[in-house]
Amino acid sequence: MEQHLEVIVDVEVVDKRETGGVSTNMEVFGLKKILERIVGQIMVSEIVTDASAAVIALVRKMKDKYPDDFSHLFHALDIWHKSVKLTKKLAKAAKVKGCETVSQWSEPIRNHFWFVCQNSNGDEEKLKDDWFGVLHHIAGEHEWIDGECQHGPLVASETEKTYLDKNSKAMEAVRKVILDQRFVKSLYHY
């Protein structure tokens, strides 16, 4: 879909028989056909997909194969899909004995992820710094040596939450999710 004119530029319907009966290959197959069809026809500046490793690899491959058409292409990943995975990881962490308080922070952490993605303006370092700042926030620190929270006065529902001790098992569980290398490595797509 073209964002400014709000028109659908192209559609590809894929039958799983075209992918050897493997439905999980349909998205990659359809995207490849569309990208090959628009080469030299339409200037594409951004594409948004889910975080499928196969789709990410395909877009990288297409950028290499058609540098004149796609070298400037920004491949963004859908924030919604990532926030769902984030919420699931936090929910799993909260089920571990001694980490129950993580559940209080699941929604605010997810909201923080959305906020930092929206406000980074394509600056990956700003996104990472702001994302890591949530670790200070959930510990009750709203200003620290190299940063500060961007929120205004806290609302009642936020002040009623139990802040996590920096050395607690619950904080370690959250830290593991927030600093996950695969997660952090993918941030440049947001």
C-alpha positions as CSV (number, residue, x, y, z in Angstrom):
1,M,0.0,0.0,0.0
2,E,1.3,3.5,-0.9
3,Q,1.2,5.4,2.4
4,H,0.5,8.9,1.2
5,L,-2.0,8.2,-1.6
6,E,-3.5,5.3,0.4
7,V,-3.7,3.1,-2.7
8,I,-2.8,-0.6,-3.0
9,V,0.2,-0.8,-5.4
10,D,0.3,-4.6,-5.9
11,V,-1.1,-7.8,-4.5
12,E,0.1,-11.4,-4.9
13,V,-2.1,-14.3,-4.2
14,V,-0.1,-17.5,-3.5
15,D,-1.4,-21.0,-3.4
16,K,0.5,-23.3,-1.2
17,R,0.9,-25.7,-4.1
18,E,3.3,-23.1,-5.6
19,T,5.5,-23.5,-2.6
20,G,5.6,-27.3,-2.6
21,G,2.7,-27.5,-0.2
22,V,4.6,-25.7,2.5
23,S,2.4,-22.8,3.7
24,T,5.1,-21.2,5.8
25,N,7.0,-20.5,2.5
26,M,4.1,-18.6,1.0
27,E,4.9,-15.2,2.4
28,V,8.5,-15.3,1.2
29,F,7.4,-16.6,-2.2
30,G,4.7,-13.9,-2.7
31,L,7.0,-11.1,-1.5
32,K,9.8,-12.2,-3.9
33,K,7.3,-12.2,-6.8
34,I,6.1,-8.7,-5.9
35,L,9.6,-7.2,-5.4
36,E,10.8,-8.7,-8.7
37,R,7.7,-7.4,-10.5
38,I,8.2,-3.8,-9.3
39,V,11.9,-3.6,-10.1
40,G,12.4,-0.6,-12.4
41,Q,8.7,0.3,-12.1
42,I,8.2,1.8,-8.6
43,M,10.5,3.5,-6.2
44,V,10.1,1.8,-2.9
45,S,11.6,3.5,0.2
46,E,10.2,1.3,3.0
47,I,8.7,-2.1,3.4
48,V,7.1,-3.4,6.6
49,T,6.9,-7.1,7.3
50,D,6.7,-9.4,10.3
51,A,10.0,-10.6,11.8
52,S,10.3,-13.8,9.9
53,A,14.0,-14.6,9.4
54,A,13.3,-15.9,5.9
55,V,11.6,-12.6,4.9
56,I,14.5,-10.6,6.4
57,A,17.0,-12.7,4.5
58,L,14.9,-12.3,1.3
59,V,14.8,-8.5,1.5
60,R,18.6,-8.4,2.2
61,K,19.1,-10.7,-0.9
62,M,16.9,-8.5,-3.1
63,K,18.8,-5.4,-2.0
64,D,22.0,-7.1,-3.1
65,K,20.6,-8.4,-6.3
66,Y,18.9,-5.0,-7.3
67,P,21.1,-2.3,-5.8
68,D,19.9,0.4,-8.2
69,D,16.3,-0.2,-7.1
70,F,16.5,-1.3,-3.5
71,S,19.8,0.0,-2.0
72,H,17.9,2.9,-0.3
73,L,15.1,0.5,0.9
74,F,14.4,0.5,4.6
75,H,13.1,-2.8,5.9
76,A,10.9,-2.1,8.9
77,L,9.5,-4.8,11.1
78,D,5.9,-4.7,12.4
79,I,6.0,-3.4,16.0
80,W,2.8,-5.2,16.9
81,H,4.3,-8.6,16.2
82,K,7.4,-7.8,18.3
83,S,5.4,-6.4,21.1
84,V,3.3,-9.6,21.3
85,K,6.5,-11.7,21.5
86,L,7.9,-9.3,24.2
87,T,4.7,-9.7,26.2
88,K,4.9,-13.5,26.0
89,K,8.5,-13.5,27.2
90,L,7.7,-11.3,30.1
91,A,4.6,-13.4,31.0
92,K,6.8,-16.5,30.9
93,A,9.4,-14.8,33.2
94,A,6.7,-13.8,35.6
95,K,5.7,-17.5,36.1
96,V,9.1,-18.3,37.7
97,K,9.1,-18.4,41.5
98,G,10.4,-15.1,42.8
99,C,9.6,-13.2,39.6
100,E,5.8,-12.7,40.1
101,T,6.2,-8.9,40.2
102,V,7.3,-8.9,36.6
103,S,3.6,-9.3,35.6
104,Q,2.9,-5.8,37.0
105,W,5.4,-4.4,34.5
106,S,4.6,-6.4,31.4
107,E,2.1,-3.9,30.0
108,P,4.2,-0.8,30.8
109,I,7.3,-2.4,29.3
110,R,5.3,-3.2,26.1
111,N,4.0,0.3,26.0
112,H,7.5,1.6,26.5
113,F,8.7,-0.5,23.5
114,W,6.0,1.1,21.3
115,F,6.9,4.6,22.6
116,V,10.6,4.3,21.9
117,C,10.0,2.9,18.4
118,Q,7.7,5.8,17.6
119,N,10.0,8.5,19.0
120,S,13.4,7.3,17.8
121,N,12.9,8.9,14.3
122,G,15.1,6.2,12.7
123,D,18.0,6.9,15.2
124,E,19.1,3.4,16.3
125,E,21.3,4.6,19.1
126,K,18.5,6.7,20.5
127,L,16.1,3.8,20.3
128,K,18.6,1.5,22.1
129,D,19.3,4.0,24.8
130,D,15.6,4.8,25.4
131,W,14.8,1.1,25.3
132,F,17.4,0.2,27.9
133,G,16.1,3.1,30.1
134,V,13.1,1.0,31.0
135,L,15.4,-1.0,33.3
136,H,16.0,2.1,35.3
137,H,12.3,3.0,35.3
138,I,11.1,-0.3,36.7
139,A,13.7,0.0,39.5
140,G,12.2,3.4,40.4
141,E,15.0,5.5,38.9
142,H,13.8,8.2,36.6
143,E,17.1,10.0,36.2
144,W,20.5,8.3,35.9
145,I,24.0,9.2,34.8
146,D,23.5,9.2,31.0
147,G,19.7,9.6,30.7
148,E,16.3,10.1,32.1
149,C,12.7,8.9,31.6
150,Q,10.7,10.9,29.1
151,H,7.4,10.6,31.0
152,G,5.8,13.4,32.9
153,P,4.4,13.0,36.4
154,L,3.5,9.4,37.1
155,V,-0.2,8.4,37.3
156,A,-1.6,6.6,40.3
157,S,-1.6,3.2,38.5
158,E,2.1,3.6,37.9
159,T,3.1,4.6,41.4
160,E,1.2,1.7,42.9
161,K,3.4,-0.8,41.2
162,T,6.2,-2.6,43.1
163,Y,9.5,-1.3,41.8
164,L,12.0,-4.1,41.2
165,D,15.2,-4.3,43.3
166,K,18.2,-4.1,40.9
167,N,19.7,-7.3,42.4
168,S,16.5,-9.3,42.5
169,K,15.6,-12.4,40.6
170,A,12.7,-10.6,39.0
171,M,15.0,-7.8,37.7
172,E,17.4,-10.3,36.3
173,A,14.5,-12.0,34.5
174,V,13.4,-8.7,33.0
175,R,17.0,-7.7,32.2
176,K,17.4,-11.0,30.3
177,V,14.4,-10.2,28.1
178,I,15.3,-6.5,27.5
179,L,18.9,-7.2,26.7
180,D,18.4,-10.3,24.7
181,Q,21.0,-10.1,21.9
182,R,18.6,-11.2,19.1
183,F,16.1,-8.7,20.3
184,V,18.6,-5.9,20.5
185,K,20.2,-6.8,17.1
186,S,16.8,-6.5,15.4
187,L,16.1,-3.0,16.9
188,Y,17.4,-1.2,13.8
189,H,14.4,-2.5,11.9
190,Y,12.1,-0.4,14.1
